[in-house]
């Protein structure tokens, strides 16, 4: 379960950065 939480947090961070980059560019 801890691994799943870590992966989900990393994915959410990656998606947030992706959206931010899309808005900036």
C-alpha positions as CSV (number, residue, x, y, z in Angstrom):
1,X,0.0,0.0,0.0
2,X,2.9,2.4,0.8
3,X,4.3,1.8,-2.7
4,X,1.0,2.6,-4.3
5,X,0.7,5.8,-2.3
6,X,4.3,6.8,-3.3
7,X,3.6,6.1,-7.0
8,X,0.3,8.0,-6.9
9,X,2.0,11.0,-5.3
10,X,4.7,11.0,-7.9
11,X,2.2,10.8,-10.7
12,X,0.1,13.6,-9.3
13,X,3.2,15.8,-9.0
14,X,4.2,14.9,-12.6
15,X,0.7,15.7,-13.9
16,X,0.7,19.0,-12.0
17,X,4.0,20.0,-13.6
18,X,2.8,19.0,-17.0
19,X,-0.4,21.1,-16.6
20,X,1.7,24.1,-15.3
21,X,4.1,23.8,-18.3
22,X,1.2,23.7,-20.7
23,X,-0.3,26.9,-19.1
24,X,3.1,28.6,-19.1
25,X,3.9,27.8,-22.7
